[in-house]
Amino acid sequence: MSVKKQIEEWFEHFHTYPEVSYKEYETTKKISQLLQGMEVAHHTFDDVTGVIAEIGEGDRILAVRADMDALWQEVDGVFRANHSCGHDANMSMVLGALSYLLDKPLGSRIRFIFQPAEEKGNGALAMIERGAVDGVSHLFGIHLRPQEEIPFGKVSPAIHHGAAIFLEGRVIGVDAHGARPHQGKNALDPIFAISQFVKSLHFSPYEAYSAKLTKVMAGSDNVNIIPGTATFAMDIRAQSNIVLESLREQIEKGIQTIRELHGVEITFEWTDYTPAAEVSEEAANIAEKAIIATVGKEALSSAIITSGSDDFHFYTIKRPHLKATMLGIGADLSPGLHHPHMAFNREALYIGAKVLAETLQKASFLD
C-alpha cells in the first residue's frame, strides 16, 4: 500500500475515534500497533498516554512531536470528543513522514513523540518529565493552518504562537432582596468592575495582547434576589511571554483593589499557562530549505504569527538549548480551528508528510 493511502486510512481512523486529553488510550494503542507493524522501536508509559519511537542510528538525536488529543465540545447539540483542532491530521502527517523516512539514509537518530493533552496545555510537560527530549538537539512540529493565515498549497517554516493563561475566580458577597440592595453585596458589581479594568490596561501598541471575561455565573431562577456569590473566568493572551507576565501582574493588582473597593472576598487561580513560541532561526531555515526542495519556492510562505497558543513551546522553555520550529501547512481549513465542523483539503496531509520528512532528513545530516 502506498504511503499516501496509508496516511488517508490513518486519518480516517483517528478522526472517527477521537479521545480527549489524557484519555487517549485507544489512540496510544493504535499508534503502538502501527509502529510495531513498521518494525519501529518504541515504548509507551504505565502512568500516562503517549508513545515515543525512534529510527536511525548515532549519538545525535532530532525529534518531532505530534499531539494526539481531541477537544470535548458540542457538535450538533451533543457534547462529544471531536478533532476540530486537527490533531488527527498532525498524527497522520508525522506517521507519514516516518514512513517516508524508513527507506532513506539518515545521519542521526530521529525520535517521534506522540504527545497527549496538548489541549490541556501540559501534555508537553508530561513528556519532558519522562525524558522525551533528553539528548535532543533539534525539535520540529507540524500543524494545519486556517485559510485566513495561509492558503492550500503554501507551507510556512515557522509558527509564532502567542502566550496564553486562564484565570478562574469566585466572588463572595452577601445575598439580598432586590428591593433592599443596601442589605447585600452584589457579586456581579466587582465582576463588571474587573471587566472594565482589564479594558484599561495598555502596553506598547507594537505588542499584541488581550484580556477578557469569558464566563460569568451568578443568580438563580428568582430574579428578585441580588446574588451574593458568582464565579467568573478570563482568557489572557500576548504575543510575548514578557507582556503576558506583565498582564498577569496588573490583573492581580487590579483584582486586589476591586476586592477592597467593594468589600467582598475574591479568590482566584491561574490555570493552563502556555508560553509563546521561541522559534530557532536555524531550525526554521532547515524547514525552509525542505519546503523549497519538496514543493518549490512558490509554495514557501512567510512565518505565521498567531494569537493562538500551543504547548509545543514548553519544550524550548524547559530545555532552552533546543532549536525548535513548528511548520504550518496551508489546507483551506474552514470555518476555523476549534469550530465543531472544521474541515480541510486532505491533500494537505500528503504535502505536510513529505515536507516534514524532507525537513527531518536534512536536519539529520547537520554537523
PyMOL commands that set and color helices and strands:
alter all, ss='L'
color gray80, all
select helices_A, chain A and resi 3-16+25-38+87-101+123-129+181-183+188-199+241-262+281-295+297-299+311-318+347-364
alter helices_A, ss='H'
color red, helices_A
select strands_A, chain A and resi 41-43+51-55+61-67+71-75+78-82+109-115+136-146+155-156+159-161+163-172+176-177+209-218+225-226+229-238+265-274+304-306+323-333
alter strands_A, ss='S'
color yellow, strands_A
deselect
rebuild
show_as cartoon
